[in-house]
Amino acid sequence: MNIGSKLVKSVVIVGGGTSGWMTAAALSHHFKTQFPQHTPKITVVESSQLGTIGVGEATIPTLRRFYKKLGFSDIEVIKATNATCKLGIEFKDWQGDGNSFVHPFGLFGQGTKEVPFHHYWLKAQKKHPSDLSDYSLGVNLAQQNKFFFPAETPTSQLDVFDWALHFDAVLFANLMRDYSVKQGVEIVDNFIEQAQINKGTGDIDSITFQDGRNITADLFIDCSGFKALLIEGALKTGYDDWSHWLLCDRAIAVQSRSTQAPIACTIAQAQKAGWQWQIPLQYRMGNGYVYSSKYSSDEDAKASLLSNIDGELLHEPRSFSFTPGRRKKAWNKNCIAVGLASGFLEPLESTSIALVETAIDKILLTFNKSLPEYNVQDVERFNEVNAQEYERVRDFIILHYKINQRTDSPMWQYYRDMDIPKTLQDKMHKFKQDGTIVRYPWEIFGSDSWLAIFNGFNFMPDRYDQRADKMDADYLTEHLEKMRTMVQSQVDKSPSHHEFLTLHCQYKSNF
C-alpha cells in the first residue's frame, strides 16, 4: 500500500435504481478482474418502501458500450427491457411552429484529412444548395423510421452512424441487479436513519438504519437521487445552482398505451414554457413535460401534457421538481455521488444515464492500481474531470435554448437575451466566425452533434475554411451528389424499425 493512500476493503452503495445497480454491476466486475486477491466487498442498501424517479427511458450510445463490457449483447438488453432503437432526437417547433430537425448519433458527409465536411458543404451552398441532413445516414434512417446494425468496418464516413436505446429503466435496473448479485454483491433492504461522521477525519464511519442496525464501509457511494443523503445530507458538500441558465425546474411524466408502431428516435417538442418528450418503447409511450415554474403553473403544465397524448394513460401522472446544477464536489471525503445525487441538468439530450456512466468510468480508472486504494490526488482529479463533464453538457443544453427562434412566450425571449457561460460564448463565436467547432476536454458530445444543433437552428458561420476552395467547384458538386445518392441507397434497402424488432426481438405488433 502506498503512503497516503486509503485501502478500500468494503464499499456501500446507498440507493438501488438505475444508477445504484449500474454502479454495483460495473464495480463488481472490475474489482473481480482487477483485484482477484483483494476484491472489496460491495453492499447495496435500498429500501423497498421507497420508489425511484423512473422516467429515464432514453439513452445515448455510451450505454451500449457500458453493458457490452459486462458481457451483454444489444439483443439481450433489448429483449430484457422492452427496448426500441434510438437513432437520435427530433426537435419539433424549436425554431417556431412547424419546423423540425434531427440530431443524429452519427456523422455528416465525407470530409478530408485537412478540412471537415461541413466546410465543403458551405462552399457549395451558393450555387447548389442542399440540406446538411441529406449527407447523414443516421438522420435519413430516423426520418424514414428504418434501422439496421451499423457496419463494423465502414467503407466510408457515409456509412457511420451510432444508436442507443429507448428502454424500461426499471427493467434495466433489474438486469443490473441480477448481474450484481451473481457477482457476489449483497443487498440490505432497510431505511437509512442517519450517517455517523468521524470527528477526526470528517469521513463517514457508518450509516444507521431505522431499526437501529448499522453498516460500516471504507467507501460510500451515494446513489440516493435528489435526496443526496450522504454527499449533502451528511457531508454538506454544497451545490452549484445553474437555474439562471436553465430555467426548467419541474417535470411531469406519464406512460401511455402505444397507438402506432414505435419510431426510432426520441421526440422533443417545444411548448410555451418548456418542451414535451415522447419516448417510444415496444408496447408503451413515455411522455413528459419539462417546464419552468416561472412561466407555467403545475396545473397548466399537466393540462398541456395530457392534451398532447393519444393513447390510454397507464397510471396517474407523476411530478417532480429539481434544481439544475451539480454538487461542488462529486467526491467528498470517503463518499462519491453518482447520478442525481451528483447533479442534474434536465432530460434534454438524455444525458442523465450517460453522466452515471462517466462517473462509473472515473471510479474504475481510480481503482486501476495493484491494490484497491485511492489518495488525495485521485479525489482531486475525479472532481476536476467531473466538473468539466457537467459544464460541457450544460453548455450544450443551453445552446438549444439560446439560439431558439420561438416568439410565443417570454421564456423563449429570455433565453435569447440572457448571458451565457464564457465557454459556450467562445464556442459559438468561433463557429459563427469561420465554422470552426472548438473541442474541449471531457466532452460527451462530439463535433457532429454541435454541428447538428448549429445547423438545425440555422446558426450558420459567416465564412468557411478557405482550404475548401482548393477543391474544384464542379468536382465538389459531383461528389456531393454521389454522397446524397449513397446515403439514400442505404436507406432504400434498409428494413423498417418495426421489421428489425420483429426479426431480432420477437416483437409482436398490434398495429
Buried (B, 14 or more C-beta within 10 A) or exposed (E): EEEEBBBBEBBBBBBBBBBBBBBBBBBBBBBEEBBEEBBBBBBBBBBEEBEBBBBBBBBBBBBBEBBEBBEBEBEEBBBBBBBBBBBBBBBBBBBEEEBBBBBBBBBBBBBEEEBBBBBBBBBBEEEEEBEBBBBBBBBBBBBBBBBBEBEEEEEEBBBBBBBBBBBBBBBBBBBBBEBBBEBEBBBBEBEBEBBBBEEEEEBBBBBBBEEEEBBEBBBBBBBBBBBBBBBBBBBEBEBBEBBEBBBBBBBBBBBBBBEEBBBBBBBBBBBBBBBBBBBBBBBBBBBBBBBBBBBBEEEBBBEBBBEEBEBEEEEEBBBEEBBBBBBBBBBBBBBBBBBBBBBBBBBBBBBBBBBBBBBBBBBBEBBEBEBBBBBEEBBEBBBEBBBBBBBBBBBBBBBBBBBBBBEEBEBBEBBEEEEBBEBBEEBBEBBBEEBBBBEEEBBBBBBBBBBBBBBBBEBBBEEBBEEBBEBEEEEBBEBBEEBBEBBBEBBEEBBBBBBBBBEBBEBEEEE
